[in-house]
Amino acid sequence: MITRRNDIFDVEKKIAYFSSHQPDGLMVQLMGQNMMRKDGPDHMTERKTIFPAVSPKTVKNVWKTEFEEFTDSILANVKPEGHGDLVDIARQLCGDALRAITGLRNMTWQEIDRTSQGMIDGCANYAGDKQIEARCHDCTAFIDQNIDEMANVLRDCPDASLLSVQLEAGMTMDQIKANIKLAISGGQNEPRDVIAGIVWALLTHPEQLALVLSGEATWMQAFEEYTRWQSPIGMSPRQMAQDYDLHGATLKTGERVFLMFGSGNRDETNFARPEFFDLTQDASASIAFGAGPHFCAGAGASRCLIAEVVLPRLFEALPNLRLNGLTEIGGWAFRGPTTTPVAWDTEAMSESM
């Protein structure tokens, strides 16, 4: 395990030694050879191909407006209830975002959520549970079926989605399907965890929330500090392609190495108060989205959805937002709240007060 922030930041760029190519890994076996499990020119070619779907320009000019529209609609629907589980609300927000970005508008947000969790469970199924494996295969087959259906639509009416830009670039259907499964597996759970987690963090640190509401700090600062502090992706594996000496230890060819982002993001040599959720500290050294050639391609879309759209609207649309029970947080390779019960004032209650 590599635990120091600067070491992780350095070795992520040394793909000749620390390889993401793991053909025998569960992700590849279950989801196909996506670009996350490729290195060098193969990786960069596919990354360049998908870039138009997630570029800063596309996020700003295409996806942000759609994010705003469905976020307003979802919050308007839940507002009269006066209470709910923020994890469930976040599931719908992230599922709708993925329906747009992937191009799979023929899937519901519930289907996006179900298939994402099925793939995540499958990729973590190191014990070889046959039921978990079967559910994962069911989920990947369902996604493939929906990709085939939408591909026929988008060939005639292309848009800015991941499916459309890959089709236009002439990628094979196997490549396209593997990369869309990657987007669904990573683009649902982690943003969901961050939305629920940031709200929990702000509500349990009212002095930090006050900084944002007063304008002394921004929602983006809250996003960057939370993803440093909790690291929704706490670990990423690599396989040694060549021997490499690190601090007197020899990492040998063929060995598995784990980049511990959760540890690196609390490295006391890089952060002033690493164990604390503190919006006033400098979080710019955070490696929450990785580093080097495998830096998360969806980082811009995630920041836009959560920091620019969802967070300010949540606190505006749901007045007096507050915790309404015990928040449970679990996981370390993938870390986030499993439940975040909240309550808020309805319009009628606000008027009566």
C-alpha positions as CSV (number, residue, x, y, z in Angstrom):
1,M,0.0,0.0,0.0
2,I,1.3,3.5,-0.9
3,T,-0.1,5.9,1.6
4,R,1.7,9.2,1.2
5,R,0.1,11.9,-0.9
6,N,3.3,12.9,-2.8
7,D,4.2,9.3,-3.5
8,I,0.8,8.6,-4.9
9,F,0.8,11.7,-7.0
10,D,4.2,10.7,-8.4
11,V,3.7,7.0,-9.1
12,E,0.3,7.5,-10.8
13,K,2.3,9.1,-13.6
14,K,4.8,6.3,-14.0
15,I,2.6,4.0,-16.0
16,A,5.6,2.0,-17.3
17,Y,5.9,0.7,-13.7
18,F,2.5,1.1,-12.1
19,S,0.1,-0.3,-14.7
20,S,-3.7,0.0,-14.8
21,H,-3.8,-2.8,-17.4
22,Q,-5.2,-5.7,-15.4
23,P,-6.9,-8.1,-17.8
24,D,-7.6,-10.7,-15.1
25,G,-9.2,-8.2,-12.7
26,L,-12.9,-8.4,-11.8
27,M,-13.7,-5.1,-13.5
28,V,-12.4,-6.2,-16.9
29,Q,-13.9,-9.7,-16.5
30,L,-17.3,-8.4,-15.6
31,M,-17.6,-5.0,-17.5
32,G,-15.2,-5.3,-20.4
33,Q,-11.8,-3.6,-21.1
34,N,-12.7,0.0,-20.4
35,M,-10.3,2.9,-20.7
36,M,-9.6,3.0,-17.0
37,R,-7.9,-0.4,-17.4
38,K,-5.7,0.7,-20.2
39,D,-2.4,2.7,-20.3
40,G,-0.4,4.8,-22.8
41,P,-1.7,5.4,-26.3
42,D,-4.7,3.0,-25.9
43,H,-5.9,4.9,-22.9
44,M,-5.3,8.4,-24.3
45,T,-7.0,7.6,-27.6
46,E,-10.2,6.6,-25.9
47,R,-9.9,9.5,-23.4
48,K,-9.6,11.9,-26.3
49,T,-12.6,10.4,-28.0
50,I,-14.9,10.8,-25.0
51,F,-13.6,14.3,-24.1
52,P,-16.2,16.2,-26.2
53,A,-19.0,14.7,-24.0
54,V,-17.4,15.8,-20.7
55,S,-15.3,18.9,-21.6
56,P,-15.6,22.1,-19.6
57,K,-17.4,23.7,-22.5
58,T,-19.9,20.9,-22.9
59,V,-20.6,20.8,-19.2
60,K,-21.2,24.5,-19.1
61,N,-23.2,24.9,-22.3
62,V,-25.1,21.6,-22.4
63,W,-25.3,19.6,-19.2
64,K,-25.5,22.4,-16.6
65,T,-28.9,23.6,-17.9
66,E,-30.2,20.1,-17.8
67,F,-28.8,19.6,-14.3
68,E,-30.6,22.7,-13.1
69,E,-33.9,21.7,-14.6
70,F,-34.1,18.2,-13.2
71,T,-32.7,19.3,-9.8
72,D,-35.4,22.0,-9.5
73,S,-38.1,19.4,-10.4
74,I,-36.9,16.7,-8.0
75,L,-36.6,19.2,-5.1
76,A,-40.0,20.7,-5.8
77,N,-41.5,17.1,-5.7
78,V,-39.9,16.2,-2.3
79,K,-40.4,19.6,-0.6
80,P,-44.0,19.1,0.5
81,E,-43.0,15.8,2.3
82,G,-40.9,17.7,4.9
83,H,-38.5,14.9,5.4
84,G,-36.6,12.1,3.6
85,D,-33.3,10.3,3.2
86,L,-30.8,12.5,1.4
87,V,-29.1,9.4,0.0
88,D,-32.4,8.5,-1.9
89,I,-32.7,12.1,-3.2
90,A,-29.1,12.0,-4.3
91,R,-29.7,8.6,-6.1
92,Q,-32.3,10.3,-8.3
93,L,-30.2,13.4,-9.0
94,C,-27.2,11.4,-10.0
95,G,-29.2,8.9,-12.0
96,D,-30.9,11.6,-14.0
97,A,-27.4,13.2,-14.7
98,L,-26.1,9.9,-16.0
99,R,-29.1,9.3,-18.2
100,A,-28.2,12.6,-20.0
101,I,-24.4,12.3,-20.1
102,T,-24.3,8.6,-21.2
103,G,-27.1,9.1,-23.7
104,L,-29.2,6.2,-22.2
105,R,-32.4,8.2,-21.8
106,N,-34.3,5.0,-22.4
107,M,-33.3,3.9,-18.9
108,T,-34.9,5.3,-15.7
109,W,-32.9,6.7,-12.9
110,Q,-33.9,3.7,-10.8
111,E,-32.4,1.4,-13.5
112,I,-29.2,3.5,-13.6
113,D,-28.9,3.2,-9.8
114,R,-29.6,-0.6,-9.7
115,T,-27.1,-1.5,-12.5
116,S,-24.5,0.8,-11.0
117,Q,-24.7,-0.9,-7.6
118,G,-24.8,-4.3,-9.2
119,M,-21.5,-3.6,-11.1
120,I,-19.8,-2.1,-8.0
121,D,-20.8,-5.1,-5.9
122,G,-19.5,-7.4,-8.7
123,C,-16.1,-5.6,-8.9
124,A,-15.7,-5.9,-5.1
125,N,-16.7,-9.6,-5.1
126,Y,-13.3,-11.0,-4.2
127,A,-15.0,-13.8,-2.2
128,G,-16.5,-15.1,-5.4
129,D,-20.2,-15.1,-4.3
130,K,-22.1,-16.6,-7.2
131,Q,-25.3,-14.6,-6.5
132,I,-23.4,-11.3,-6.6
133,E,-21.7,-12.3,-9.8
134,A,-25.0,-13.3,-11.4
135,R,-26.6,-10.0,-10.4
136,C,-23.7,-8.2,-12.0
137,H,-24.0,-10.1,-15.2
138,D,-27.7,-9.3,-15.3
139,C,-26.9,-5.6,-14.8
140,T,-24.3,-5.5,-17.6
141,A,-26.5,-7.4,-20.0
142,F,-29.3,-4.9,-19.3
143,I,-27.0,-1.9,-20.0
144,D,-25.8,-3.6,-23.2
145,Q,-29.4,-4.0,-24.4
146,N,-30.2,-0.3,-23.7
147,I,-27.0,0.8,-25.5
148,D,-28.0,-1.2,-28.6
149,E,-31.4,0.4,-28.5
150,M,-30.2,4.0,-28.1
151,A,-27.4,3.5,-30.6
152,N,-29.9,3.2,-33.4
153,V,-31.5,6.5,-32.3
154,L,-28.3,8.4,-31.9
155,R,-26.8,7.4,-35.2
156,D,-29.7,9.4,-36.8
157,C,-29.9,12.2,-34.2
158,P,-26.4,12.6,-32.6
159,D,-26.0,14.7,-29.4
160,A,-23.2,15.5,-26.9
161,S,-23.6,12.2,-24.9
162,L,-20.9,9.6,-24.3
163,L,-22.7,7.1,-26.5
164,S,-23.1,9.5,-29.4
165,V,-19.5,10.9,-29.5
166,Q,-18.1,7.3,-29.4
167,L,-20.4,6.2,-32.2
168,E,-19.4,9.2,-34.3
169,A,-15.7,8.4,-33.7
170,G,-16.2,4.9,-35.0
171,M,-15.3,3.0,-31.8
172,T,-16.3,-0.6,-31.7
173,M,-19.4,-1.5,-29.8
174,D,-17.3,-3.5,-27.3
175,Q,-15.3,-0.4,-26.5
176,I,-18.3,1.8,-26.3
177,K,-20.2,-0.5,-24.0
178,A,-17.2,-1.0,-21.6
179,N,-16.7,2.8,-21.3
180,I,-20.4,3.5,-20.7
181,K,-20.5,0.8,-18.0
182,L,-17.5,2.5,-16.4
183,A,-19.3,5.8,-16.5
184,I,-22.4,4.3,-14.8
185,S,-20.4,2.4,-12.2
186,G,-18.4,5.4,-11.2
187,G,-20.8,8.2,-12.0
188,Q,-23.7,7.1,-9.8
189,N,-22.3,5.9,-6.5
190,E,-19.5,8.5,-5.9
191,P,-21.5,11.7,-6.6
192,R,-24.4,10.2,-4.6
193,D,-22.1,9.7,-1.7
194,V,-20.6,13.2,-2.0
195,I,-24.0,14.9,-2.1
196,A,-25.3,13.2,1.0
197,G,-21.9,13.4,2.7
198,I,-21.3,17.1,2.2
199,V,-24.7,17.9,3.6
200,W,-24.1,15.7,6.6
201,A,-20.7,17.4,7.1
202,L,-22.1,20.9,6.8
203,L,-25.0,20.2,9.2
204,T,-22.6,18.6,11.8
205,H,-20.2,21.5,11.4
206,P,-22.5,24.5,11.5
207,E,-19.6,27.0,11.7
208,Q,-18.5,25.7,8.3
209,L,-22.0,26.0,6.8
210,A,-22.2,29.5,8.2
211,L,-19.1,30.4,6.2
212,V,-20.8,29.3,3.0
213,L,-24.2,30.9,3.7
214,S,-22.5,34.2,4.6
215,G,-20.4,34.2,1.4
216,E,-17.1,33.8,3.2
217,A,-16.6,30.4,1.5
218,T,-18.1,28.9,-1.6
219,W,-20.0,25.7,-2.3
220,M,-17.0,24.6,-4.4
221,Q,-14.7,25.0,-1.4
222,A,-17.1,22.7,0.6
223,F,-17.0,20.2,-2.3
224,E,-13.2,20.2,-2.5
225,E,-12.7,20.0,1.3
226,Y,-15.2,17.3,1.8
227,T,-13.8,15.1,-1.0
228,R,-10.4,15.5,0.5
229,W,-11.6,14.8,4.1
230,Q,-13.7,11.7,3.3
231,S,-12.2,10.5,-0.1
232,P,-15.3,8.8,-1.7
233,I,-12.8,6.7,-3.6
234,G,-10.3,5.6,-1.0
235,M,-8.2,3.2,-3.0
236,S,-7.2,2.3,-6.5
237,P,-5.2,-0.8,-7.5
238,R,-2.2,-1.0,-9.8
239,Q,-0.1,-3.9,-11.0
240,M,3.7,-3.7,-11.2
241,A,4.9,-3.9,-14.8
242,Q,8.5,-3.6,-13.8
243,D,10.5,-3.7,-10.6
244,Y,10.5,-0.3,-8.8
245,D,12.3,0.8,-5.6
246,L,10.3,3.1,-3.3
247,H,11.8,4.3,0.0
248,G,14.1,1.2,0.2
249,A,11.4,-1.3,-0.7
250,T,11.4,-3.2,-4.0
251,L,8.0,-3.5,-5.6
252,K,8.3,-6.5,-7.8
253,T,7.0,-7.2,-11.3
254,G,3.5,-8.8,-11.1
255,E,2.7,-7.6,-7.6
256,R,-0.5,-5.7,-6.8
257,V,-0.1,-2.2,-5.4
258,F,-2.8,-0.2,-3.8
259,L,-2.8,3.6,-4.0
260,M,-4.5,4.8,-0.8
261,F,-6.1,8.1,-1.7
262,G,-7.9,8.2,1.6
263,S,-4.6,8.2,3.4
264,G,-2.9,10.6,1.0
265,N,-5.7,13.1,1.5
266,R,-5.0,13.2,5.2
267,D,-1.2,13.5,4.9
268,E,0.0,15.9,7.5
269,T,2.8,17.0,5.3
270,N,0.4,18.5,2.7
271,F,-2.6,19.7,4.8
272,A,-2.7,22.0,7.8
273,R,-5.5,20.2,9.7
274,P,-5.8,16.9,7.8
275,E,-8.2,15.2,10.3
276,F,-10.7,18.2,10.3
277,F,-13.4,19.3,7.9
278,D,-12.2,22.9,7.6
279,L,-13.2,25.0,4.6
280,T,-10.5,27.6,5.5
281,Q,-7.6,25.3,4.9
282,D,-5.9,24.8,1.5
283,A,-7.3,21.6,-0.1
284,S,-5.6,22.2,-3.5
285,A,-3.2,19.2,-3.0
286,S,-6.2,16.8,-2.8
287,I,-6.0,13.7,-4.9
288,A,-9.7,12.9,-4.6
289,F,-9.9,12.6,-8.4
290,G,-6.6,10.9,-8.8
291,A,-3.6,12.3,-10.7
292,G,-1.7,11.9,-13.9
293,P,-3.2,10.3,-17.1
294,H,-5.9,8.6,-15.1
295,F,-7.2,11.7,-13.5
296,C,-11.0,11.3,-13.4
297,A,-12.5,12.3,-16.8
298,G,-15.8,13.2,-15.2
299,A,-14.4,15.5,-12.6
300,G,-15.7,18.7,-14.3
301,A,-19.2,17.3,-14.6
302,S,-19.2,16.1,-11.0
303,R,-18.1,19.5,-9.7
304,C,-20.8,21.3,-11.8
305,L,-23.6,19.0,-10.7
306,I,-22.8,19.0,-7.0
307,A,-21.1,22.3,-6.2
308,E,-22.7,24.6,-8.8
309,V,-26.2,23.1,-9.0
310,V,-27.3,20.7,-6.3
311,L,-25.8,22.1,-3.1
312,P,-27.0,25.7,-3.4
313,R,-30.5,24.5,-4.6
314,L,-30.8,22.0,-1.7
315,F,-30.3,24.6,1.0
316,E,-32.5,27.2,-0.9
317,A,-35.4,24.9,-1.8
318,L,-35.5,22.9,1.5
319,P,-35.5,25.7,4.2
320,N,-34.1,24.9,7.6
321,L,-32.6,21.7,6.3
322,R,-31.5,19.6,9.3
323,L,-30.5,16.1,10.3
324,N,-33.4,13.9,11.4
325,G,-31.8,10.8,12.7
326,L,-28.5,8.9,12.7
327,T,-26.3,9.2,9.6
328,E,-24.5,5.9,8.9
329,I,-21.3,6.0,6.9
330,G,-19.5,2.9,5.6
331,G,-16.9,1.6,3.2
332,W,-13.3,2.6,2.6
333,A,-12.5,1.7,-1.0
334,F,-15.8,3.4,-1.8
335,R,-16.8,5.5,1.2
336,G,-20.0,7.4,1.9
337,P,-23.3,7.6,3.9
338,T,-25.6,4.6,3.6
339,T,-28.4,6.7,5.1
340,T,-28.7,10.5,5.8
341,P,-32.2,11.2,7.2
342,V,-33.1,14.9,7.0
343,A,-36.0,17.1,7.6
344,W,-36.9,20.6,6.4
345,D,-39.7,23.2,6.8
346,T,-42.5,23.0,4.2
347,E,-43.8,26.2,2.7
348,A,-46.9,26.1,4.9
349,M,-44.8,25.7,8.0
350,S,-42.6,28.6,7.0
351,E,-45.6,30.9,6.4
352,S,-47.2,30.0,9.8
353,M,-43.9,30.9,11.6
